[in-house]
Amino acid sequence: MRTSVTQFSIEELKAELKRREEAAPPVAKPRDQVDWSGVYDTAVEGITHLVQNGYEPEDFEHWVYESVIGTVYGRDIWLTINKLIK
C-alpha cells in the first residue's frame, strides 16, 4: 500500500483528481453583489404584456424564476443544476 503522494505517478494523480472533481457535486454560491435589472425587466415585460393583451405570457412564471435564480447565482448556475439533475 502506498502511503505518500510521492509514490504515485503524475498520471495517477491527475486521474484521481479528475475522478474526484467529477464525483463531487458542484457548489452553488450566491453572488455577493447582485444586479436586479434583469429581474426588473422581466417583470415589466410580463406585466406590460398582461395589460396590453389581457393575459399573462406563456411561461411567464418560469421566466421570472430563471431570471431570479440567474441573477442571484449567475448564469452558469444552470450548468450546475443540469449536472445535479441528470
N, C-alpha and C positions, 0 to 999 in steps of 0.2 A: 504494500500500500504506500502510495506517495503522500508525504506529509508536508511538503513545501511547494510553493508555487514555482520555484526554480526547477522542480523536477518534471515540469510539463513543457512540451514544445510550444512555440508561438502559435502554431496551427491549432493545437488542442485548446489553448487559452482563448483564442478567437472563437472557436466553435462553441465553447462553453459560454462565453459572453453572449454570443448570438442566441443560443438556446435560452438563456435567462431573460434576455430582452424580449424575445418572442413569447415567453411563458408568462411574464409579469403583466398584469393588467395595466393599461395606460392610466396615468394620473391626470385627472381634470382639476385645474386650479382656476378659480375666478380671477379675473384681472383686478389689479389694484385700482386702476382708473378706467372708468367706463364712459364712452361717448354714446349717449342715448338718442342721438339724432336719427339713426336708422329706425329705431322703435317708434319714435315720434312720427316719422314719415309714413311708416306702415300703417299706423293708427289713423292718421289723417286721410290717407288714400282710401282705406276701407270705409271710414265713416262718410267721406265725400261720395263714394260710390253708392252707399246706402241711401243718402239723402237725394242724390240725383236720379237713382233708378228704382228706389222703393224696395230694394232687397240687398242683403249682405253678399259681397262677392264670395264665390265658391272657395272653400278652404281658407277663408279669412282668419279663423281662429288658429289654424295651423301656421299661417304666415306670421302671425303675431308671436306665437310660441317660438318658431325658428328665429325670428328677429331678436327676441329677448335672450334666448339661450346663446345665440351667436354673439350678441353684444356683451354679455357677462363673461363668457368663456373664450371668445374669439372664434373666428370662422373655422379653425382647424378642429374644433370640438366635434364636428360631425365625423371626422376620421376616427376619433377616439370612440365615439358612440357606435359607429359601424363595426369597429373591432370587438367591442363588448357584446354586441347582439348577434354576431354571425353564428 
